[in-house]
Amino acid sequence: MAKEKNTKKAFLWNMIGSTSYSLSSFLYLMVVTRICGVGPAGFFSLSYATAQLLLTVGRYGMRTYQATDLDRKYLFSEYEVSRIITCGLMLLFGIIYSAWSFSGEYIIISVFIIMMKMVDAVEDVFHGNFQQTYHVEIMGKMLAVRNIYSAVYFTAALLVTQNLAFTCTSTAVTSLILCLVINNVFTKKYPGEAVTVNRSFQFSNVWKLLKICTPLFVGTFLSLLLYNIPKYAMSSVMTDEYQTYYSVLFMPSFVITLMCEFVFKPTITTIAELWWKNDLKKFSIYVLRIIGIILICGAAVVVAGHLLGRTLLEIIYGVDLSPYKLHFIVLLVGGTIGAGVYMMYNILIAIRNGGCIIIVYAITAVLTIFPATFMVQKWGIMGACMNYLYSCSILFIQFAAILIYVILRRKKHKTS
């Protein structure tokens, strides 16, 4: 079995790629807010959140499963075909949602914002193959190239045309073309160990993959739904401009998850390998190390956010956030907890203990969705922030308990 190669290079390029991916979301909202105003930016923000939710359909929870398929049970071509199916469903659901929810030009904007996110799902299957074959640095390079292009093109197109519909449409189409070209070229250049599997493509395996990953998809979908519930609750009782304020305040919470990904993504295949080798000591050290890094990064971001973050956001987005000092801190704390949830969720998938995910999110949904509207009605944006923190906290407690139980059970079986 291959050993992880070029760890420093993998870490560096994963950091660059993940940073470009996350900063593009900052840039889109900033550009729309600056050029189109707070109202259209609120619509863009809500549509982008919906696209992010539908992205779970496109990815179908398959990335971590693919990256930790150490025995090469499924061919890359089988992962590819399954991704064509899920991306088709993502776009179909997006068209139905947009046609049902909006009218006129807003339908076009909504559909192509969804298509912009669908490109993320398309390239994700290529990146899963790079990661599976220990070429994380290639994955990072491709992620950086495509996201930098999309962000620069989107900004230039909106500045020149002042037309959000054209900008979203052309960004989505050209980004998809670029994604397919560069990722196919590098997949052929770095086929890795996946080509050594001595069998042909089987369509029945595509359905098996979709069946296996359905619980992972449902869990991921419910996860993002829970995180977006505050936005939907706000949309029913508050105007679009408040969506913009909440989205701007929420953006830095992604920084914490981004920092988690810097460390976590390059190591997920190794973590799975340690688990299946029954090296529980090294496995536990890896997990504890990542938790420690998340806590340190989270604390640093909360302090930096309190001292400088809100002021920087006001300068970048051109909006007054002075009434929302405490709201910002609540969201940053929630982001730290959410990064821990993201880590444990992926570890459970990597060690093939993902069956509990749907139950965890179902319990959390019951406990958090119903109070959301009440919290927003009573406390406004602070109600939305508290609901987000509440959701992350409940998820963290459940996943931590399950991960501890799974490790102790494995340790008991190993010694018996």
C-alpha positions, 0 to 999 in steps of 0.5 A: 500500500502506498505511503503518503508522499510529499507531506509538506507540499501536500499541506501547502497546496491544500492550504492554497487551494482551500483558501482560494475556495473559501475566499471566493465566497467572500469575494462574490458577496463583497462584489455584489454588495459593492456594485449592486447594493445591499438588497440584491446582495441579500437575494444573492446571499440567500440563493448562494446558501440554497446552492450550497445546500443543493451542492450536497446533492451533487457531491452526495457525501462521496468524497471522504468515502472515495478518498478512503477506498483503500482497497480500490473497491470501485473504479474511478470511472464508477465514481465519475458516472455516479457524479454525473447522475448526482450533478444532474439531479442537483441541477434539476432540483435547482431549476425546479426550486428557482422556477417555483420561488422566483420570477423573471430574471431572478430565476436565471440568477438563481439557476446559474448560482446553483450551476456555479456551485455544481462545478464544485461537485464536478471537480470534487470527484477528480480531487477525490481520485488525486487524494486517494492516490496520494496526490493531494498537491495536484488537488490543491493546484487544480482547486486554486486555479479554478477558483481564482479564475472564477472569482476574477472572471465574476468580478470583471464581468459584473464590473463591466456589465453591471448585470448579475444574470449575465455574470452568473451565467457566464461564470458558471459555463466558463468555470465548468469548461475550465474544470473539465479540461484541467482536471481531465488533463491532470487525471491522465497525467497522474492516474496513480494506483487506481489504474492497477485495478484489474477489472472493467467498469460495472454499472451495477457498482454505480448503484451500489455506490449511490446506495452506500453513500445515501446516508452520508448524503442525507447527513450532509444535507441535513447538516447544511440545512441546519446551518442555513435554517437561521437564514430561511427563518430570517427570510420569512420575517425580515427584509433582504438587507438583514440577510446581507448583514447576517451573511457578512457576519457569518463569513469569518466562521468559515475561516475556522473550518478552512483552517481545520481543512488545512490540517485534516484533508491531507491526513484523512487517508492516513487516518483511515489506514491507521484505523484499519491497521488497528494502530489505535494509539497513532489514530488517537494521537492524530485525532487529538492533535487535530482537535487541539489545532482546531481549538487553538485556531478557533480561539485565535480567530475569536480574539482576532474577530473581536479586535479587528474582524468586524472593522475589516468586514465593514471596510471590505463590504461597505456596511455598518456592523456596529450594532452586531458586536456580540452577534459576531462573537457568537457566530465565531464560537459556533464556527469553532464548534462547527469545525470540530463537528466537520472533523468528527463527521469525516472521521466516522465516514473514513472508518466506516461508522457513518450509519449513525449520521442520519440519526444524529442530524434527525435528532438535531433537526427536531431540537433546532428547526422548530425554535428557529422562527421563534428565536428570530422573531423574538431576538432578530439577527441575534436569534439567528446567531444563537440558533446556529450556535445551538445547532453546532453544540448539539451536533458536537456533543453527539459526534464526540460521544459516538467517536469515543464509544467507537474507539473504546469498543475497538480497543476492547475488541483488540485486547480481548 
